[in-house]
Amino acid sequence: MTAYAVLDSPIGEILLTGEDGALTRLYMAPFDADPAWEHDPDALAEPLRQLTEYFAGERRDFELTLAPAGTDFQRQVWDRLLEIPYGETTTYGALALALGDPRKVRAVGLANGRNPISIVVPCHRVIGADGSLVGYGGGLERKRALLAHEAEVAAGFRATLW
């Protein structure tokens, strides 16, 4: 059974889903909970706690069991996203190169865009080759806010965006 819970965050409501103790999805508003899902915040207590700590500037790394649904290539890209240090960014081209084929920039971008567990799997840390903020399913304002939050926390300051 898929459990879900909603977190009220500084960037709006976030819907989390989980199965068998693993986080499976994280959606930013607007969203609709599937009627087949069971509202069970207790089942998602740990992801809710860690996300709350992240937004409070008290957590840089997540320690959660993740179970994103995707193709092998998508999972390879998402694994690379987990390697991007907190408060830093990389480009789609750098990710494609790290995966062994710099010609797969577009495929990396598509996989990045299909990341079902944003924030925890930090797709917001991927930017355009020219340093511009591009392609974020949660919207560029949220991407900008997440990057600014991480930059401030990484610099040793408590975020003042919220």
NORTAJO-V633700 format. One record per residue. N is the residue number from 0. RES is the residue in one letter. PHI is phi in degrees with one decimal (NA if undefined). PSI is psi in degrees with one decimal (none if undefined). Layout:
((N/RES/PHI/PSI) (N/RES/PHI/PSI))
This chain:
((0/M/NA/134.8) (1/T/-85.4/124.4) (2/A/-98.0/151.3) (3/Y/-140.0/158.4) (4/A/-151.0/159.8) (5/V/-120.9/132.5) (6/L/-109.4/128.9) (7/D/-86.7/111.1) (8/S/-117.5/169.7) (9/P/-63.4/-16.9) (10/I/-106.9/16.8) (11/G/107.9/177.8) (12/E/-67.5/143.1) (13/I/-126.3/129.2) (14/L/-100.5/128.4) (15/L/-114.1/142.8) (16/T/-126.8/154.0) (17/G/-151.9/157.0) (18/E/-142.0/134.2) (19/D/51.4/39.7) (20/G/83.0/2.5) (21/A/-112.7/142.0) (22/L/-76.3/127.5) (23/T/-111.4/-29.7) (24/R/-150.5/154.3) (25/L/-144.6/115.1) (26/Y/-117.9/141.3) (27/M/-96.1/147.1) (28/A/-57.4/144.8) (29/P/-83.4/147.0) (30/F/-153.6/164.7) (31/D/-129.4/129.3) (32/A/-74.2/136.9) (33/D/-66.8/130.7) (34/P/-58.7/-20.8) (35/A/-78.3/-16.0) (36/W/-77.6/152.9) (37/E/-104.3/124.3) (38/H/-69.9/110.3) (39/D/-147.8/78.0) (40/P/-57.4/-29.8) (41/D/-62.5/-36.2) (42/A/-68.2/-20.3) (43/L/-116.3/23.7) (44/A/-58.4/-42.1) (45/E/-68.8/-48.4) (46/P/-60.0/-38.6) (47/L/-62.4/-42.9) (48/R/-63.9/-47.0) (49/Q/-67.4/-37.5) (50/L/-66.3/-38.9) (51/T/-60.7/-43.0) (52/E/-64.5/-40.2) (53/Y/-57.9/-50.3) (54/F/-68.0/-24.3) (55/A/-82.4/-3.1) (56/G/79.7/16.9) (57/E/-103.5/-4.2) (58/R/-139.1/133.9) (59/R/-110.0/-28.0) (60/D/-124.4/141.2) (61/F/-95.7/142.3) (62/E/-122.6/76.7) (63/L/-131.2/152.3) (64/T/-83.0/124.5) (65/L/-113.3/143.4) (66/A/-141.0/66.7) (67/P/-75.7/138.1) (68/A/-87.1/126.7) (69/G/-176.4/175.6) (70/T/-73.9/169.2) (71/D/-58.8/-44.1) (72/F/-63.6/-44.3) (73/Q/-58.2/-44.7) (74/R/-64.1/-34.5) (75/Q/-63.1/-43.4) (76/V/-63.8/-46.0) (77/W/-63.7/-35.3) (78/D/-62.4/-38.8) (79/R/-66.6/-36.3) (80/L/-59.9/-36.9) (81/L/-65.7/-16.9) (82/E/-89.0/-9.2) (83/I/-73.2/120.6) (84/P/-62.6/147.1) (85/Y/-53.6/135.0) (86/G/79.6/3.6) (87/E/-120.2/166.9) (88/T/-130.8/164.5) (89/T/-142.1/177.4) (90/T/-113.2/164.0) (91/Y/-60.7/-39.8) (92/G/-63.5/-41.0) (93/A/-65.5/-38.0) (94/L/-65.3/-43.4) (95/A/-61.4/-42.7) (96/L/-62.5/-43.2) (97/A/-63.4/-28.2) (98/L/-85.1/-1.4) (99/G/98.2/1.8) (100/D/-149.8/96.5) (101/P/-62.6/-13.9) (102/R/-77.2/-8.4) (103/K/-91.8/24.9) (104/V/-56.8/-46.0) (105/R/-64.5/-42.5) (106/A/-63.8/-38.4) (107/V/-63.0/-43.2) (108/G/-61.3/-42.0) (109/L/-66.1/-42.5) (110/A/-65.0/-40.7) (111/N/-59.6/-42.6) (112/G/-68.8/-18.0) (113/R/-100.3/8.8) (114/N/-58.9/116.8) (115/P/-85.0/-4.2) (116/I/-128.5/61.3) (117/S/-60.5/165.2) (118/I/70.8/-60.7) (119/V/-64.9/-46.6) (120/V/-98.5/99.6) (121/P/-75.8/70.6) (122/C/-66.4/-18.8) (123/H/-68.0/-14.5) (124/R/-85.3/4.0) (125/V/-101.6/126.7) (126/I/-124.7/172.3) (127/G/-70.7/160.9) (128/A/-58.3/-28.8) (129/D/-91.0/7.8) (130/G/88.0/2.4) (131/S/-80.2/154.9) (132/L/-84.3/117.1) (133/V/-134.1/155.2) (134/G/51.4/78.5) (135/Y/-134.8/120.8) (136/G/-58.7/-28.9) (137/G/-81.9/-2.8) (138/G/98.7/146.5) (139/L/-66.0/-28.9) (140/E/-64.1/-40.4) (141/R/-67.7/-41.4) (142/K/-59.8/-46.7) (143/R/-59.6/-43.3) (144/A/-65.3/-42.8) (145/L/-63.7/-44.2) (146/L/-66.2/-40.1) (147/A/-65.7/-41.8) (148/H/-58.4/-49.8) (149/E/-65.4/-38.6) (150/A/-63.0/-42.6) (151/E/-66.4/-44.2) (152/V/-65.9/-42.7) (153/A/-63.2/-30.2) (154/A/-79.1/-2.0) (155/G/95.1/9.7) (156/F/-109.3/145.5) (157/R/-74.4/133.9) (158/A/-59.9/138.0) (159/T/-110.9/7.3) (160/L/-69.0/-26.6) (161/W/-97.5/none))
